[in-house]
Amino acid sequence: MLVKDFNHACAACHAGQIQGEGMTVKGVAFFTVPGIDAETLAAKGISIGEWPKFADGKLTPFMEILFSRDPAMSAVQEQLRGIDPLDLRKATPEQLAAAARFARGVKTLLFHLVVEGQSYLKTELKGLVESAGLEVPRAALLTVQKEWMPHLLAEVSDYERGIKPPLRETTPPPPTPSPSPNENPPNGDDRYSGATISRALRRLRRRKVGRATCSREITPTCSAPPRHRTTT
């Protein structure tokens, strides 16, 4: 399959959206967790790990651009064309597998944004759109990451080591040992050291895997302080 670059396939429709043409406040929704039928996937024995229960949004223009630069994610989206990701009951095994890879791509993108922040976005958008003054509200990303996917860093790090997340619907969580009086138990991603996350990041870079709504979308701003917005 031939994948065209942004300037040929996307710029006519999305370059203006990204730069905020026609908007009083320059900024567009940047990141959202798209809706996916996690229950059907789990029933078929496919786990995508943590996913917001009421996520029902679609990819933002920014996410579409970032994914268009990754041939693997472009192929996944082509496989999912024409089906409702919120209802995978009639999906073929190939489409179910593609949906799982799609979910992993979204998580990988969020992982990069949380771990690398602004530098990742500027690298990915280099030569596509003007990134001067573009700021991603990293504090907002960290907040919603902990709300939507509190174990994101652990999941991505584990997956890169070949450890897949358990089926939450069918597999009860292991008992948590009681901490000693002078020790606080690990919470979410806190149990993963910076070295572990760095190794996962290096593996992702080598393999070129995936580029990162509930009730909230993340919005970058141009030449303005970081901000995010809440949608209903």
N, C-alpha and C positions, 0 to 999 in steps of 0.2 A: 504494500500500500504506500502510495506517495503522500508524504506529509509536507504541506507548504508552510513557509515561515509566516510570521505575524504580518509583515508588511504586505504580503500578497493575499493572505486569507482573512485577516482580522482587522487591519488598520482602518479600512473604510468605515466600519461600524463602531469600533471600540476605542480608537485612539482619542476621539473627542470626548467620549465618556470618561476616560481615565484622566484627561487633562481638565475636566470640569466645564466644558463649553456650555454656555447657556445657563449656568448655575450661579446663584447669588453667592453661595458658599462653595468654594472649590473643594470638592471631595465626593467620593462615591463609596458605596459599600465595598469593602475589600475582602473580608473573609466571613464565611458562614458555614455551618455544618449542614450539608445537603441531606434531604430525607432519603432514607433507605429502609427496606423491609428486613430489619435485623431478625425479626421473629421467624420469618420463613427460612432465612439463611441458617439460623440455629436449628430449626426443625430438620433441615437437610444435613445437619452435622458440620456446618460451616460457621466458625466463630470469627467475628470481626472485633471482638473485645468491647471496650466501652464505647457506647454511642448514645447520644441524648435521645431519650424515649420519644419526645415530641418534635424532633427535628423534621421539618417538612419543606425546607427551602430548596433553592436551586443554586448552582454555581454562580458566583458573581463574575462580572467581566474580567476582573483581575485574575481570578482563579482559572477562568477559561484560557486566558493568555498564557499563564504560567504552565498549565497542563499541555497547551499546544506545542510547547517547546520540548516536551518529553514524548518520543515516539511510542513508548509503552503505554502511557496514559491516553494518548490519542487513539491507539488501537482499542483500548478498553472502552472508551466512550463510543467508538464506532460499533462495538459489539452490543452495547446497551441501547443503541439508537432504536426508537420505536417502542420501547417497553417502559412501563411505569415503575421507577425504582422503589416506589412505596408499596407496590403489589407485585411480588415476585413469585406468586403461587403457581403461575403457568410458565415460568421461565425455564429454559432448557438448562441442563447441567453446565454447558459452556457459559451461558449468561449468568448463572449463579456464581460461577468462578470469577467472571469478569466483575460482578458487583462487589465481591470480596476484595479484588485487587483495586477497584475504584475506592473503596473505603480506606484501604491501606494507603493509597496515594494521598487522600485528603489528610490522613493522620501524619504522613511523612511531611507534607507541606507545613502543617501546623508545628511539627517538631522543629523544622528548619527555622521557622519564624521565631519560635520561642528561644531556641538555642543560639542562633546566629543573628537574629534581629535584622536591623537595617541593612547590614552589609550583604546579607543573602538577597534581599529584594533588589538592591541596586545592581548586584551581579546578574540576576536573572533578567532584569529589564534593560540592561545595557544595550544601547543601539535600537531599542524598540520605541520607548517613549521618553520624554524629558523627565529625569528623576530629580533634578535640582529642586530642593525645597520639599520634596516628598518625604513625609514622616509617617512611619507606621507606629501606632500607639502600643508600644510593647507592653506597657503596664496593663492595658486593657486586655491584650492577648493573654498575658499570664493569668489574669483574673478569670477570664472565661475558660481558659484551658483547665484550670483547677475545678471549675464548675462543671464543664462538659465532660472532660476526660482527665480526671485527677491522676491516673496512672499512665498518661501518655508516654512520658519519657521511658518508663519501665517497659511498656509494651513494645515500643520501637526498638529499644536496646535488645530486648529479649528476641524479637522477631529476627533481627539481624544475626543472632546466634542460633537461629533455627528453632526457637522456642515459641510456639504459637499460644495465643491467649486461650483460656478454657472457655467452654460453653457455659455462660453464666446461668442460663435457664435450666440446665440439666446437671451441672456440676456444682455442688455446694462448696463454698469457700472453705479452705483449710482452717482449723482452729488456730487462733492467735495465742501464742504463749504469753503468759503474764510477765510483764517486765519486772526487773528487779527494782527494789525501792529507789535506787539512785540512777535508774536508766529509763529514758523515755522511749516508747516503742516507735519504730519507723512508721511514717505516715505517708502513704502514696509514693511519690517519686523520691522522697527523702532518703530512701534506703539505697538509691543508686548514686554512686560517687561520680564526681566530675570526670574521672578517668574512664569509667564505664560509658558514660554518655559520649565522651570524645571518641572512643573507639567505634561506637555505633555511627557517629557522624562521619568518620573517615570511611567506613564501609559503605555508607550511603553515597558518598561522593564518588567512590571508585565504581560503584555499580550503577550510578545514575538513576536511582530508584525514585519515582514520584517527585514532583517539585513541592506542600502543605498546603432552615433556621429553627434554631430554637426560638428564643425570644429576643435575640440580640445579634447585630451585625457589627463587624469591626470596620471602621472607616478611617483611611489615611487622610491626611490633610496636606495641602500644598502651601508652603510658606506660612504656616500657622502652627500653633502648639498642638501636640497630639490630642486626639479626642476620639470618642466612640459614641455610637448612638444606640438607643434602644428602640426596637420596632415591635409592634404588636400585630 
